[in-house]
Amino acid sequence: MGKRALITGITGQDGSYLAELLLSKDYTVYGLVRRKSKLDFNNPAHFFGEK
């Protein structure tokens, strides 16, 4: 079984950079998102090819 990581607050600035780092090191990354009235995925947008 490979390495796995759970990141709370993955849509924040630090969470998105941590996810990017771990993905480059062959981790499987899972992320939690805080429920808000407006979803904001600007920080991890580079994962989806939007930036």
N, C-alpha and C positions, 0 to 999 in steps of 0.2 A: 504494500500500500504506500502511495506517495505522500509527500508532505502536504498538509492542509493548514489553512489559516482562516480564522473568523475575525473580521474587522467590524467593530461597531462604529457607526458614523462614517461609512465608506464614501458617502457623497460629499464629505467635507474636504478641505484642502489637504490636510495631513493624511486622511484615510485614503484618498485617491492616489497620492504619491506612494504610500505604503503598499497599496494593492499593486501598483505598477512595478515596484521593486520586487515584491514577492512573486509576481507572475514571471518576471525575468529570471527568477531563480527556480523555476519549475514547480512552484506551489500551486495547489488548487485553492482558489480564494473564494470565500463566501462573505457576503457583506450584509449588514443590517442597516436599514434606513429608518430614521425617526419619522413617524407619521406627522405631516404638516397639512395645513389647508391648501398649500400650493407646493407641488413637487418641484424640486430644484436639482437638476442633474448637470449643472454647468461645470463643476470641478471634474467629474469623471467622464466628461463628454469625449475626451480623446480616446477612451476605450471603444466608443461606438463610431469612431471616424468622423465626428462632427466638428473637430477643431483642427 
